[in-house]
Amino acid sequence: MSSRGFSLLEVLFAIGIIAVGILAVVSAVAFGLRGGQQGARVTEGTAYARRLIDECRSRNLPFVAPLNDGAAARVALDNAPFGGPSGMPANTGMTRNLTMVPLKAAKTGAADDYKADLAEIRVRVYWSEKGVEKSVDMRALHRRT
Amino acid sequence: MILAIFFMMVISFMAYAYLGLVPSELRSANRFALDNEGSLVADAGIQDTMAWLRQELDANREPFPSMTSASYTEDRNGTLGDWTWRVHVMCEAQTYPRGGATAGRIYFMRSIASYQGTPVRQVETWVQTGESLARWAWLLDSSVPNLTAFPERFEGPVHVNGSLGLINLTSIYGIGGLPVFKSGVEVSGVNLTPDGVSYDSNPYDAMGNPIPARYNLIYQGGRPGLSTGVAKVEFPNNAAPQAKAAWNNGAFPTTPGVYLNQSATIPGTLGAGVYIVGDVDEMVLAVDGGNNSVMTVTQGANIYSVTEVSDTAITSPGGTVVNVGDTLVVGPGATETVYSGLPNGMVYGTGDINSLYGTNRRKRTIAVDMANDKDIRLTHNLLRADTTPGNPPVGTADTLGLVAQNVRVADFPLAERGNMMFYAAILAGKKGSTGGLLIENTSVTPAAYFKLFGSHVEAYALGKGTVLGGATSYATAAASGYWPRVVYDSQLATDPPPFYPTSGGKCRVISWKEQALVQ
């Protein structure tokens, strides 16, 4: 029984097929890594936003020292007054934009006066992915306790 | 070739499976974000409702006036960004509307946060209003710009309606140990500092960032232990509710003396407490051999004794047998009156009580006409029957409350100064006044400490004496005067003296349950 090897064409064809498979895997892995990274950043950004809101509320900042970053401002998470050893972490690659707005400026004797004891806190946490800015946006209502 | 196709299929299958897994990771991250947003929106509904409830209650507009009223409900709606919240609120039918003998009313709230019409998160909470002011270890209605952080120590919750300034902190930072405030501190006034409180030695850096090592020595739990800019706790303007509780119905007596009012519906039965007209020279609280309360009131030549026969039947001096559950009053000229029933615990005086001491039995609040600046003066120890002197209270059976414009601590006999103690929840000073816990002689030497087992509420922080500069020991810090050491009785928060003033509409969360609604 005579035996013969693979022709060059067959080998090239087989390599081509395997290459397509490997490419699919490589691109899937790359996509997966990117998706995983995105998910991690969303989770991280959400946790930071929530922590910033909690800090603002526990310190009663809307009624003590309201912070309002400008509309286009991107401020480091650990900027004062959230820095220090027990504050927000430094060098996270994320920035914040924070606003605190009372629902009513002052009590006027009206039925909705209670809103003067409420303030909306809005925190946006930003990061960059391949040059594209991404963010999470969270709002809370703080009551003068 | 066949092998190549086989492996390609295997690899492709793995890639497909992987691709299927990846989006779920991103989805879960987005779900986490959505859940957090929903949680804050549901919370927003609760915050809005609590603010509204406080406004209504402080204006004496009880939204749910009935006691049996699960049918009295209210629904509230609002938005926060792209989200909406809806709150269902109702009162707890087993708690009284404001003005009852029992402090506090409880409300139930359910808040649902929805995103684009889909419910995402739900919060159910119970909040309490009308809390007893006795829940504070120290509650102050004014500012205190230079509270000496040493040797003062505060063992329970503290609230200051004005602003707060702390001095002598260098000693605290140097000595270390337990924090000055061993429980939470709330301050309504705000100084222009990073945290709203002024310090002679700051616990934050030049940028305003907290220095935990310092904060931990001032507040329990460090910086989070302090809340500034919070709503005030309303003080009473007078003791009129206490007067009403002591007399209950009909016109108040006007002739000096001690009065117990009969029930309007059941003659011969006590309908209220003890009402005293005129100044009292001496009020002595005591316990007889049968564990019954005996209160002796001296007004000039007139002496009254009120025996609440709660534990053991007695025979009166005139030979009358007084059964358990009845009250014997012996007045001037040995006149005896036996009432069916026991007083409700409220003792009200229209004048000053110039000397109060003894051992209290049964829950009681002693109040005087605060609106007309009447005082209560403590001349010897004030103890309670259910507690060994010197020990913290272990129950609430014999709780005592004092309500006056000033509660004055007189010069104690020298022999008693080493062991001064008062078991009481003290409220001194009407709203906006300068009444307080007052040391009559702040120059008295040798200086002494008195232990106040209970709580300490005052309109104004009055000087207690002088402190030695550079002292490093609590025991030797006072140079003159009597310094209070408040041993906070946390039981007063839930079981205060009867008819003790409350905090109005201020809400406190007592239960919180949160759950996701999207499956």
Chai-1 contact restraints between the chains, C-beta under 6 A:
chainA,res_idxA,chainB,res_idxB,connection_type,confidence,min_distance_angstrom,max_distance_angstrom,comment,restraint_id
A,E10,B,M1,contact,1.0,0.0,6.0,A-B,restraint_1
A,A14,B,M1,contact,1.0,0.0,6.0,A-B,restraint_2
A,A14,B,A4,contact,1.0,0.0,6.0,A-B,restraint_3
A,I17,B,A4,contact,1.0,0.0,6.0,A-B,restraint_4
A,I17,B,M8,contact,1.0,0.0,6.0,A-B,restraint_5
A,I18,B,A4,contact,1.0,0.0,6.0,A-B,restraint_6
A,G21,B,M8,contact,1.0,0.0,6.0,A-B,restraint_7
A,G21,B,I11,contact,1.0,0.0,6.0,A-B,restraint_8
A,G21,B,S12,contact,1.0,0.0,6.0,A-B,restraint_9
A,A24,B,S12,contact,1.0,0.0,6.0,A-B,restraint_10
A,A24,B,A15,contact,1.0,0.0,6.0,A-B,restraint_11
A,V25,B,I11,contact,1.0,0.0,6.0,A-B,restraint_12
A,V25,B,A15,contact,1.0,0.0,6.0,A-B,restraint_13
A,A28,B,A15,contact,1.0,0.0,6.0,A-B,restraint_14
A,A28,B,Y18,contact,1.0,0.0,6.0,A-B,restraint_15
A,A28,B,L19,contact,1.0,0.0,6.0,A-B,restraint_16
A,G32,B,Y18,contact,1.0,0.0,6.0,A-B,restraint_17
A,G32,B,V22,contact,1.0,0.0,6.0,A-B,restraint_18
A,G35,B,V22,contact,1.0,0.0,6.0,A-B,restraint_19
A,G35,B,L26,contact,1.0,0.0,6.0,A-B,restraint_20
A,G36,B,E25,contact,1.0,0.0,6.0,A-B,restraint_21
A,Q38,B,L26,contact,1.0,0.0,6.0,A-B,restraint_22
A,G39,B,E25,contact,1.0,0.0,6.0,A-B,restraint_23
A,G39,B,L26,contact,1.0,0.0,6.0,A-B,restraint_24
A,G39,B,A29,contact,1.0,0.0,6.0,A-B,restraint_25
A,V42,B,A29,contact,1.0,0.0,6.0,A-B,restraint_26
A,V42,B,A33,contact,1.0,0.0,6.0,A-B,restraint_27
A,T43,B,A29,contact,1.0,0.0,6.0,A-B,restraint_28
A,T43,B,F32,contact,1.0,0.0,6.0,A-B,restraint_29
A,T46,B,F32,contact,1.0,0.0,6.0,A-B,restraint_30
A,T46,B,A33,contact,1.0,0.0,6.0,A-B,restraint_31
A,T46,B,N36,contact,1.0,0.0,6.0,A-B,restraint_32
A,R50,B,N36,contact,1.0,0.0,6.0,A-B,restraint_33
A,S58,B,P224,contact,1.0,0.0,6.0,A-B,restraint_34
A,N60,B,S227,contact,1.0,0.0,6.0,A-B,restraint_35
A,N60,B,T228,contact,1.0,0.0,6.0,A-B,restraint_36
A,N60,B,G229,contact,1.0,0.0,6.0,A-B,restraint_37
A,F63,B,G229,contact,1.0,0.0,6.0,A-B,restraint_38
A,V64,B,V190,contact,1.0,0.0,6.0,A-B,restraint_39
A,V64,B,G196,contact,1.0,0.0,6.0,A-B,restraint_40
A,V64,B,T228,contact,1.0,0.0,6.0,A-B,restraint_41
A,V64,B,G229,contact,1.0,0.0,6.0,A-B,restraint_42
A,A80,B,M207,contact,1.0,0.0,6.0,A-B,restraint_43
A,A80,B,G208,contact,1.0,0.0,6.0,A-B,restraint_44
A,A80,B,N209,contact,1.0,0.0,6.0,A-B,restraint_45
A,P81,B,P194,contact,1.0,0.0,6.0,A-B,restraint_46
A,P81,B,G208,contact,1.0,0.0,6.0,A-B,restraint_47
A,G83,B,N209,contact,1.0,0.0,6.0,A-B,restraint_48
A,G84,B,N209,contact,1.0,0.0,6.0,A-B,restraint_49
A,G84,B,P210,contact,1.0,0.0,6.0,A-B,restraint_50
A,P85,B,P212,contact,1.0,0.0,6.0,A-B,restraint_51
A,S86,B,P212,contact,1.0,0.0,6.0,A-B,restraint_52
A,G87,B,N209,contact,1.0,0.0,6.0,A-B,restraint_53
A,Y114,B,A51,contact,1.0,0.0,6.0,A-B,restraint_54
A,Y114,B,W52,contact,1.0,0.0,6.0,A-B,restraint_55
A,Y114,B,Q55,contact,1.0,0.0,6.0,A-B,restraint_56
A,D117,B,A51,contact,1.0,0.0,6.0,A-B,restraint_57
A,L118,B,A51,contact,1.0,0.0,6.0,A-B,restraint_58
A,V136,B,A33,contact,1.0,0.0,6.0,A-B,restraint_59
A,M138,B,E37,contact,1.0,0.0,6.0,A-B,restraint_60
A,R139,B,L80,contact,1.0,0.0,6.0,A-B,restraint_61
A,R139,B,G81,contact,1.0,0.0,6.0,A-B,restraint_62
A,A140,B,L40,contact,1.0,0.0,6.0,A-B,restraint_63
A,L141,B,A44,contact,1.0,0.0,6.0,A-B,restraint_64
A,L141,B,Q47,contact,1.0,0.0,6.0,A-B,restraint_65
A,R143,B,Q47,contact,1.0,0.0,6.0,A-B,restraint_66
A,R143,B,A51,contact,1.0,0.0,6.0,A-B,restraint_67
A,R144,B,A231,contact,1.0,0.0,6.0,A-B,restraint_68
A,T145,B,V230,contact,1.0,0.0,6.0,A-B,restraint_69
